[in-house]
Amino acid sequence: MCWSRLGVTQAIFLDVAVGISEEGPLASGMVHPRRLVTLQRDDADFVVTFYPENLVVFRHAEPNALRKVCTGLRWKIISDGSNASDTTLSAF
């Protein structure tokens, strides 16, 4: 299909559909992540921060909701501090 024939809605849908699935191109390594982020606990909430700037961009009570948003935005979580056992950065 020719890209010029796609409407704006279809083009946006195609872009979003690529990043939402956990089994999609990001998980297989075909697409590079748009950002590297960390997920960590901050008092009673969890936060997503840009890496290495450590700038908080999202805050929520549930870490799974933050993981879903990061997957949809094609952001790679390189450190998941939502559980106490993981305190190191994974390979990226």
DRENVEX-484517 format. One line per field, with one value per residue: residue number from 0; residue in one letter; x, y, z of N, C-alpha, C in turn. Coordinates in nm, 4 decimals, m for minus. Each point is the difference from the previous one (the first is absolute). Example, Ala and Ser with C-alpha at 12.3 -4.5 7.8 and 13.67 -1.06 7.14 Angstrom:
2
k = (0 | 1) .
r = (A | S) .
n.u = (1.3190 | m0.0350) .
n.v = (m0.5690 | 0.1050) .
n.w = (0.7800 | m0.0720) .
ca.u = (m0.0890 | 0.0820) .
ca.v = (0.1190 | 0.1190) .
ca.w = (0.0000 | 0.0060) .
c.u = (0.0900 | m0.0770) .
c.v = (0.1200 | 0.1090) .
c.w = (0.0000 | 0.0730) .
//
This chain:
92
k = (0 | 1 | 2 | 3 | 4 | 5 | 6 | 7 | 8 | 9 | 10 | 11 | 12 | 13 | 14 | 15 | 16 | 17 | 18 | 19 | 20 | 21 | 22 | 23 | 24 | 25 | 26 | 27 | 28 | 29 | 30 | 31 | 32 | 33 | 34 | 35 | 36 | 37 | 38 | 39 | 40 | 41 | 42 | 43 | 44 | 45 | 46 | 47 | 48 | 49 | 50 | 51 | 52 | 53 | 54 | 55 | 56 | 57 | 58 | 59 | 60 | 61 | 62 | 63 | 64 | 65 | 66 | 67 | 68 | 69 | 70 | 71 | 72 | 73 | 74 | 75 | 76 | 77 | 78 | 79 | 80 | 81 | 82 | 83 | 84 | 85 | 86 | 87 | 88 | 89 | 90 | 91) .
r = (M | C | W | S | R | L | G | V | T | Q | A | I | F | L | D | V | A | V | G | I | S | E | E | G | P | L | A | S | G | M | V | H | P | R | R | L | V | T | L | Q | R | D | D | A | D | F | V | V | T | F | Y | P | E | N | L | V | V | F | R | H | A | E | P | N | A | L | R | K | V | C | T | G | L | R | W | K | I | I | S | D | G | S | N | A | S | D | T | T | L | S | A | F) .
n.u = (0.0850 | m0.0347 | 0.1082 | 0.0090 | m0.0415 | 0.0864 | m0.1113 | m0.0159 | m0.1280 | 0.0081 | 0.0693 | m0.0802 | m0.1045 | 0.0600 | 0.0319 | m0.1201 | m0.0557 | 0.1034 | m0.0224 | m0.1246 | 0.0191 | m0.0007 | m0.0675 | m0.0193 | 0.0297 | m0.0475 | m0.0870 | m0.0141 | 0.0147 | m0.1101 | m0.0593 | 0.0746 | 0.0194 | m0.1063 | m0.0141 | 0.1004 | m0.0728 | m0.0224 | m0.0371 | m0.0402 | 0.0139 | m0.1025 | 0.0339 | m0.1248 | 0.0583 | m0.0190 | 0.1237 | m0.0202 | 0.1320 | 0.0338 | 0.0696 | 0.1070 | m0.0916 | m0.0675 | m0.0625 | m0.0839 | m0.0536 | m0.0100 | m0.1151 | m0.0004 | m0.1132 | m0.0242 | 0.1008 | m0.1004 | m0.0700 | 0.1049 | 0.0123 | m0.1327 | 0.0054 | 0.1027 | m0.0663 | m0.1117 | 0.0844 | 0.0233 | m0.0212 | 0.1314 | m0.0574 | 0.1080 | m0.0775 | m0.0407 | m0.0060 | m0.1039 | 0.0942 | 0.0138 | m0.0215 | m0.0610 | 0.1287 | 0.0266 | 0.0745 | m0.1010 | 0.0488 | 0.0502) .
n.v = (m0.1177 | 0.0954 | 0.0523 | 0.0520 | m0.1249 | m0.0142 | m0.0055 | 0.1154 | m0.0326 | m0.0499 | 0.1062 | 0.0741 | m0.0664 | 0.0029 | 0.1266 | 0.0189 | m0.0647 | 0.0576 | 0.1029 | m0.0325 | m0.0860 | m0.0789 | m0.0675 | 0.1300 | 0.0871 | 0.0751 | m0.0953 | m0.0050 | 0.1288 | m0.0074 | 0.0576 | 0.1080 | m0.0065 | 0.0735 | m0.0607 | 0.0229 | m0.0808 | 0.0473 | m0.1096 | 0.0884 | m0.0421 | 0.0831 | m0.0282 | 0.0449 | 0.0805 | m0.0226 | 0.0199 | 0.0599 | m0.0231 | 0.1094 | m0.0841 | 0.0628 | 0.0802 | m0.1128 | 0.0379 | 0.0228 | m0.0970 | m0.1108 | 0.0099 | m0.1188 | m0.0438 | m0.0345 | m0.0843 | m0.0896 | 0.0987 | 0.0254 | m0.1299 | m0.0022 | 0.1121 | m0.0466 | m0.1147 | 0.0658 | 0.0643 | m0.1312 | 0.0116 | m0.0189 | m0.0828 | 0.0725 | 0.0576 | m0.1141 | 0.1084 | m0.0474 | m0.0920 | m0.0416 | m0.1073 | 0.0901 | 0.0188 | m0.0826 | 0.0676 | m0.0351 | m0.0941 | 0.1022) .
n.w = (0.0000 | m0.0755 | 0.0594 | m0.1214 | m0.0137 | 0.1015 | 0.0680 | 0.0589 | 0.0135 | m0.1216 | m0.0368 | 0.0741 | m0.0472 | m0.1177 | 0.0280 | 0.0518 | m0.0994 | m0.0550 | 0.0823 | m0.0185 | m0.0946 | 0.1060 | m0.0930 | m0.0062 | m0.0941 | 0.0987 | 0.0299 | m0.1312 | 0.0324 | m0.0759 | 0.1035 | m0.0143 | 0.1324 | 0.0229 | 0.1165 | 0.0833 | 0.0764 | 0.1212 | 0.0643 | 0.0888 | 0.1235 | 0.0219 | 0.1239 | m0.0086 | m0.0879 | m0.1289 | m0.0453 | m0.1168 | m0.0113 | m0.0693 | m0.0769 | 0.0402 | m0.0546 | 0.0255 | m0.1096 | 0.1000 | m0.0773 | 0.0732 | 0.0663 | 0.0638 | 0.0531 | m0.1268 | 0.0226 | m0.0013 | 0.0519 | 0.0766 | 0.0226 | 0.0081 | 0.0702 | 0.0691 | 0.0027 | 0.0262 | 0.0801 | 0.0017 | 0.1313 | 0.0102 | 0.0865 | 0.0314 | 0.0897 | 0.0534 | 0.0747 | m0.0707 | m0.0211 | 0.1217 | m0.0737 | m0.0788 | 0.0193 | m0.1008 | m0.0841 | m0.0764 | m0.0747 | m0.0648) .
ca.u = (m0.0850 | 0.0775 | m0.0142 | m0.0733 | m0.1429 | m0.0495 | m0.0503 | 0.0701 | m0.0439 | 0.0595 | 0.1437 | 0.0158 | m0.0342 | 0.1103 | 0.1126 | m0.0310 | m0.0155 | 0.1320 | 0.0617 | m0.0822 | 0.0125 | 0.1251 | 0.0660 | 0.0236 | 0.1367 | 0.0870 | 0.0405 | 0.0871 | 0.1239 | m0.0026 | m0.0169 | 0.0706 | m0.0892 | 0.0062 | 0.0643 | 0.0354 | m0.0617 | 0.0038 | m0.1226 | 0.0440 | m0.0954 | 0.0190 | m0.0956 | m0.1119 | m0.0233 | 0.1082 | 0.0287 | 0.0827 | 0.0938 | 0.0907 | 0.1359 | 0.0607 | m0.0321 | m0.0743 | m0.1124 | m0.1258 | m0.0961 | m0.1298 | m0.0162 | m0.1251 | 0.0008 | 0.0186 | 0.1115 | m0.0423 | m0.0540 | 0.1145 | 0.0648 | m0.0836 | 0.0200 | 0.1352 | m0.0026 | m0.0728 | 0.0821 | 0.1250 | 0.1074 | 0.0547 | 0.0269 | 0.1295 | 0.0092 | m0.1334 | 0.0148 | m0.1294 | 0.0168 | 0.1212 | 0.1126 | 0.0678 | 0.0527 | 0.1037 | m0.0450 | 0.0138 | 0.0768 | m0.0780) .
ca.v = (0.1177 | 0.1242 | 0.0852 | 0.1215 | m0.0301 | m0.0189 | 0.1187 | 0.0332 | m0.0921 | m0.1306 | 0.0094 | 0.0061 | m0.1325 | m0.0911 | 0.0347 | m0.0414 | m0.1458 | m0.0634 | 0.0047 | m0.0429 | m0.1426 | m0.0429 | m0.0886 | 0.0784 | 0.0241 | 0.0456 | m0.1169 | m0.0848 | 0.0702 | 0.0556 | 0.1440 | 0.0553 | 0.0734 | 0.1453 | 0.0512 | m0.0931 | 0.0488 | m0.0874 | m0.0069 | m0.0114 | 0.0377 | 0.1310 | m0.0033 | m0.0931 | m0.0116 | m0.0412 | 0.1050 | m0.0264 | 0.1096 | m0.0104 | m0.0393 | 0.0129 | 0.1304 | m0.0223 | 0.0926 | m0.0736 | 0.0334 | m0.0578 | m0.0473 | m0.0754 | m0.0931 | m0.1358 | m0.0094 | m0.0612 | 0.1061 | 0.0733 | m0.0870 | m0.0001 | 0.1292 | m0.0003 | m0.0878 | 0.0701 | 0.1107 | m0.0616 | 0.0330 | m0.1219 | 0.0084 | m0.0647 | m0.0350 | m0.0116 | m0.0033 | m0.0185 | m0.1099 | 0.0235 | m0.0826 | 0.0572 | 0.1327 | 0.0303 | 0.0258 | m0.1142 | 0.0328 | 0.0683) .
ca.w = (0.0000 | m0.0124 | 0.1189 | m0.0325 | m0.0032 | 0.1361 | 0.0676 | 0.1238 | 0.1040 | m0.0240 | 0.0267 | 0.1450 | 0.0511 | m0.0299 | 0.0868 | 0.1361 | 0.0042 | 0.0017 | 0.1313 | 0.1120 | 0.0286 | 0.0638 | m0.0939 | m0.1208 | m0.0439 | 0.1084 | 0.0773 | m0.0811 | m0.0299 | m0.1351 | 0.0115 | 0.1154 | 0.0896 | m0.0121 | 0.1216 | 0.1064 | 0.1232 | 0.1169 | 0.0791 | 0.1391 | 0.1049 | 0.0619 | 0.1113 | m0.0212 | m0.1438 | m0.0884 | m0.0967 | m0.1170 | m0.0184 | m0.1135 | 0.0342 | 0.1321 | 0.0592 | 0.1239 | m0.0004 | 0.0165 | m0.1043 | 0.0359 | 0.1372 | 0.0126 | 0.1127 | m0.0497 | m0.0949 | m0.1266 | m0.0845 | m0.0534 | m0.0990 | m0.1200 | m0.0663 | m0.0570 | m0.1160 | m0.1052 | m0.0494 | m0.0456 | 0.0930 | 0.0593 | 0.1438 | 0.0195 | 0.1411 | 0.0571 | 0.1450 | 0.0638 | 0.0959 | 0.0757 | m0.0444 | m0.1153 | 0.0292 | m0.0977 | m0.1365 | m0.0900 | m0.1202 | m0.1030) .
c.u = (0.0888 | m0.0257 | m0.0797 | m0.1508 | m0.0576 | m0.0520 | 0.0762 | m0.0376 | 0.0641 | 0.1493 | 0.0261 | m0.0296 | 0.1141 | 0.1186 | m0.0250 | m0.0066 | 0.1348 | 0.0550 | m0.0799 | 0.0221 | 0.1346 | 0.0784 | 0.0358 | 0.1470 | 0.0940 | 0.0512 | 0.0969 | 0.1304 | 0.0038 | m0.0080 | 0.0742 | m0.0977 | 0.0175 | 0.0724 | 0.0386 | m0.0536 | 0.0225 | m0.1356 | 0.0431 | m0.1097 | 0.0387 | m0.1086 | m0.1108 | m0.0250 | 0.1207 | 0.0193 | 0.0817 | 0.0880 | 0.0831 | 0.1376 | 0.0939 | m0.0374 | m0.0699 | m0.1136 | m0.1290 | m0.0995 | m0.1393 | 0.0035 | m0.1360 | 0.0131 | 0.0293 | 0.1149 | m0.0396 | m0.0583 | 0.1137 | 0.0745 | m0.0768 | 0.0172 | 0.1363 | 0.0075 | m0.0689 | 0.0783 | 0.1337 | 0.1191 | 0.0466 | 0.0310 | 0.1286 | 0.0249 | m0.1402 | 0.0146 | m0.1319 | 0.0011 | 0.1369 | 0.1203 | 0.0794 | 0.0462 | 0.1080 | m0.0606 | 0.0193 | 0.0806 | m0.0912 | 0.0831) .
c.v = (0.1231 | 0.0888 | 0.1259 | m0.0228 | m0.0219 | 0.1317 | 0.0237 | m0.0977 | m0.1366 | 0.0020 | 0.0046 | m0.1365 | m0.0983 | 0.0259 | m0.0485 | m0.1521 | m0.0708 | m0.0068 | m0.0612 | m0.1459 | m0.0327 | m0.0901 | 0.0724 | 0.0216 | 0.0464 | m0.1184 | m0.0876 | 0.0683 | 0.0609 | 0.1521 | 0.0470 | 0.0754 | 0.1506 | 0.0633 | m0.1147 | 0.0591 | m0.1000 | 0.0069 | m0.0227 | 0.0454 | 0.1361 | 0.0151 | m0.1016 | m0.0259 | m0.0607 | 0.1096 | m0.0565 | 0.1223 | m0.0235 | m0.0385 | 0.0647 | 0.1293 | m0.0090 | 0.1006 | m0.0809 | 0.0468 | m0.0569 | m0.0464 | m0.0699 | m0.0972 | m0.1432 | m0.0065 | m0.0608 | 0.1027 | 0.0803 | m0.0827 | 0.0011 | 0.1303 | 0.0040 | m0.0878 | 0.0685 | 0.1147 | m0.0468 | 0.0506 | m0.1300 | 0.0239 | m0.0767 | m0.0358 | 0.0012 | m0.0179 | m0.0177 | m0.1187 | 0.0148 | m0.0776 | 0.0607 | 0.1415 | 0.0411 | 0.0267 | m0.1249 | 0.0452 | 0.0665 | 0.0300) .
c.w = (0.0000 | 0.1219 | m0.0288 | m0.0018 | 0.1393 | 0.0555 | 0.1290 | 0.1104 | m0.0171 | 0.0313 | 0.1498 | 0.0608 | m0.0229 | 0.0907 | 0.1420 | 0.0089 | 0.0066 | 0.1410 | 0.1131 | 0.0378 | 0.0623 | m0.0943 | m0.1284 | m0.0296 | 0.1110 | 0.0815 | m0.0783 | m0.0365 | m0.1388 | 0.0020 | 0.1241 | 0.0891 | m0.0180 | 0.1185 | 0.0900 | 0.1290 | 0.1129 | 0.0693 | 0.1434 | 0.0953 | 0.0560 | 0.1057 | m0.0297 | m0.1483 | m0.0715 | m0.1027 | m0.1158 | m0.0184 | m0.1253 | 0.0500 | m0.1002 | 0.0719 | 0.1352 | 0.0174 | 0.0048 | m0.1062 | 0.0265 | 0.1450 | 0.0091 | 0.1166 | m0.0429 | m0.1008 | m0.1347 | m0.0966 | m0.0639 | m0.1042 | m0.1316 | m0.0784 | m0.0678 | m0.1243 | m0.1172 | m0.0614 | m0.0573 | 0.0814 | 0.0633 | 0.1468 | 0.0260 | 0.1456 | 0.0586 | 0.1500 | 0.0715 | 0.0947 | 0.0661 | m0.0509 | m0.1151 | 0.0321 | m0.0994 | m0.1360 | m0.0837 | m0.1231 | m0.1019 | m0.1200) .
//
